[in-house]
């Protein structure tokens, strides 16, 4: 393990006495850098505990920070891409569910119409058979 890396399996405990939350920085100066922080913000009564996990942002040169921030803004980080993909797949799923419901309704309507046509055909056959019997009776 290098000097700059930290074992994140050992979770810090903040001054509030709670386990710290692993967070990711979203600031222009430190985009994407991970850190441990108090679960509650200072505004919500938290203690403000903070410790970087990744290599120190001070060791990062300005140009790489700029590139990282631009990627972060452009949504090129993997979390944003995955969130967009999930939304896209959910939208596709919802559309397919809608189409499935429409097709099921159409199928039910067609099955009902088929039953009506079969009943009508059977009734026509009964009427035809009655006419044949009447005609045969008249001939005899």
PEKA-V176782 format. One record per residue. N is the residue number from 1. RES is the residue in one letter. SS is DSSP state (H for helix, E for strand, C for the rest). PSI is psi in whole degrees, -180 to 180 (* if undefined). OMEGA is omega in radians with two decimals (999 if undefined). Layout:
n=<N;N>
res=<RES;RES>
ss=<SS;SS>
psi=<PSI;PSI>
omega=<OMEGA;OMEGA>
This chain:
n=<1;2;3;4;5;6;7;8;9;10;11;12;13;14;15;16;17;18;19;20;21;22;23;24;25;26;27;28;29;30;31;32;33;34;35;36;37;38;39;40;41;42;43;44;45;46;47;48;49;50;51;52;53;54;55;56;57;58;59;60;61;62;63;64;65;66;67;68;69;70;71;72;73;74;75;76;77;78;79;80;81;82;83;84;85;86;87;88;89;90;91;92;93;94;95;96;97;98;99;100;101;102;103;104;105;106;107;108;109;110;111;112;113;114;115;116;117;118;119;120;121;122;123;124;125;126;127;128;129;130;131;132;133;134;135;136;137;138;139;140>
res=<X;X;X;X;X;X;X;X;X;X;X;X;X;X;X;X;X;X;X;X;X;X;X;X;X;X;X;X;X;X;X;X;X;X;X;X;X;X;X;X;X;X;X;X;X;X;X;X;X;X;X;X;X;X;X;X;X;X;X;X;X;X;X;X;X;X;X;X;X;X;X;X;X;X;X;X;X;X;X;X;X;X;X;X;X;X;X;X;X;X;X;X;X;X;X;X;X;X;X;X;X;X;X;X;X;X;X;X;X;X;X;X;X;X;X;X;X;X;X;X;X;X;X;X;X;X;X;X;X;X;X;X;X;X;X;X;X;X;X;X>
ss=<C;C;C;C;C;C;C;C;C;C;C;C;E;C;C;C;C;C;E;C;E;E;E;E;C;C;C;C;C;C;C;C;C;E;E;E;E;C;C;C;C;H;H;H;C;C;C;C;C;E;E;E;C;C;C;C;H;H;H;C;C;H;H;H;H;H;H;H;H;H;H;H;H;C;C;C;C;H;H;H;H;H;H;H;H;H;H;H;H;H;H;H;H;H;H;H;H;H;H;H;H;H;H;H;H;H;H;H;H;H;H;H;H;H;H;H;H;H;H;H;H;H;H;H;H;H;H;H;H;H;H;H;H;H;H;H;H;H;H;C>
psi=<133;170;-34;-14;155;143;109;-1;-21;97;135;156;127;179;-16;-15;2;159;140;156;138;122;168;130;140;21;155;-31;-28;50;132;-4;138;150;159;137;158;139;-37;140;163;-37;-27;22;9;166;-14;15;143;135;128;146;-48;-179;147;130;-25;-26;-7;131;160;-40;-40;-33;-41;-45;-45;-44;-42;-42;-41;-46;-43;-4;27;-1;155;-33;-47;-42;-44;-40;-43;-42;-42;-46;-43;-45;-39;-41;-43;-42;-46;-41;-43;-37;-43;-47;-41;-45;-43;-44;-36;-40;-43;-43;-41;-42;-42;-38;-39;-44;-39;-43;-42;-42;-41;-42;-43;-43;-43;-41;-41;-39;-41;-46;-41;-44;-38;-43;-39;-43;-44;-43;-42;-38;-36;-32;-28;*>
omega=<-3.11;-3.13;-3.04;-3.11;-3.07;3.08;-3.08;3.05;3.08;-3.07;3.12;3.02;-3.08;-3.10;3.08;-3.12;3.13;3.01;3.14;3.12;3.06;-3.06;3.09;-3.12;3.09;-3.12;3.14;-3.10;-3.06;-3.05;3.05;3.13;-3.11;3.13;2.98;3.11;3.08;-3.12;-3.12;3.08;3.12;-3.13;-3.13;3.06;3.11;-3.08;3.11;-3.14;-3.07;3.03;3.11;3.08;-3.11;3.05;-3.04;3.11;3.13;-3.13;-3.12;3.14;-3.04;-3.08;3.14;3.05;3.14;3.12;3.13;-3.12;3.10;3.08;-3.14;3.14;-3.11;3.13;-3.12;3.11;-2.99;-3.13;3.13;3.12;-3.14;3.11;3.10;-3.13;3.11;3.11;3.14;-3.14;3.09;3.09;3.11;3.11;-3.14;3.11;3.13;3.07;3.12;3.12;3.12;3.12;3.12;-3.13;3.09;3.10;3.10;-3.13;3.11;3.12;3.13;3.09;3.10;3.13;3.12;3.10;3.12;3.14;3.11;3.09;3.13;3.12;3.12;3.12;3.09;3.10;3.11;3.13;3.13;3.13;3.10;3.12;3.12;3.14;3.12;-3.14;3.13;3.11;3.14;3.13;-3.11;999>
